[in-house]
Amino acid sequence: MSETKEGGLKEKITGLGQKIIGEVETIGGVLTADPNTQAEGEFNVEVGTVREEVEEELGDDSSVQT
């Protein structure tokens, strides 16, 4: 049972980490005037947001089923 809690925390950190990396890439792309890096950063922010939302929904669903 502790494995489930650790896995959930690890995945939440992963989604947040992806958002942070995306923000850094976006800022780096703006500072270096590199539109590809900026776009990749924006993409990573969006993916991180979606991952967090999915993780929250899956967490809510599994607590209802148990």
C-alpha angles and dihedrals in degrees: 000000000000088000090063092052093047092047091051092050092046092053093048090053089048092055091046091046091053090052091050093049089048092053091050091049091049092052091045090052092051093047094048094038090237109146093190093058091044092051092047090052092051089049092052091050090053093046091049090051092049092047091053092049093049092047091052092049092048090048091051092047095049092051090053093050095050 
